[in-house]
Amino acid sequence: MGIERGLLQRDRALAHRFDVFNASALNSGPQRFACEITNKELWVILVAVAASVMLPVLVILSV
């Protein structure tokens, strides 16, 4: 018995993750393994990037 087969028999969560991964491989295109992101998460990322860009600019301008 192989190591992978033994792990899959003992760990059902791991087996499920492998099944989901293999099922997603059936989809074609560059987005088959892409993460889904909500609009709220996108806005949080954009605000964080904007703040991290603007902070040094404001510090330099205030000197």
N, C-alpha and C positions, 0 to 999 in steps of 0.2 A: 504494500500500500504506500502510495506517495505521500509526501508531507502535505501537499495542498489538499488531497482527498481527505486525509485525516483531520486537517483543520476544518474543512467544510462540514464534515460529519459531526464534529464536536461543537462548532460555533455557528448556530443558525443565523445570527445577525451578520456574520461575515459572509455566509453563503447568500443571504439576501442581497447584500451590497454587490457581490459578484454578479448575481442575476440581473440587478438593475443596470450595472455597468455594461454587461454583455448585451442587454436589450437596447441600451442607448447606442451601441455600436452599429445596430441595424439601420439607424438613421444616417443619412448621408449629408454632407455639407460641413462647413466650418463651425456651425453652431451646435453640433451634436453633443459636445461635452461642456457647453457654455452654462454658466450659472445664471439662474434667474434672479433679477434684482427688481425690487419694488421702486415705485416713484419716490417714496419717502427716503429710501436708502440712497437713491441717486441725488436727491436734493441735499442730503447730509454730506455726501462726498463733495458735491460742488461748493457748498458753503465752506467746508473745511479747507478745500484747495484755495478758494478765494481769500479766506482769512490768512492762510499761510503765505500767500503771495503779497497781500496788502500790508501785513504787519511790518516786514522789513522796510517797505517803501515809506510807511508812516514814520517809522523810527528815524530813517535817514532824513526825511523832510523836516522833522521836528528839531534836528540838531542845528 
